[in-house]
Amino acid sequence: MPRALLALALLWLTTACTPSTAPLLQPTPSMQRPTACLTSCPLLPYLTAPDEVAYLIWTHDLIDVAAECRRMHEVCRRAKD
């Protein structure tokens, strides 16, 4: 008899206490990312040739891309405020 009660109690505990899902929150403006933050930074350039001139051009392009990405992050930061 105790085993039957134990099985019944176990069955009741596993079915009667099922977790419910919480309702989804509607996104508020503070939760949404500004459109300025949705744009990804440009891809980094590849070094195409091993010579010194190509390296200098690549370095200049890399600095330009990093500056553009920094500007985009500043715009995103200002849009969040």
Secondary structure as UniProt FT lines:
FT   HELIX           2..16
FT   TURN            29..31
FT   HELIX           35..37
FT   HELIX           52..80
//
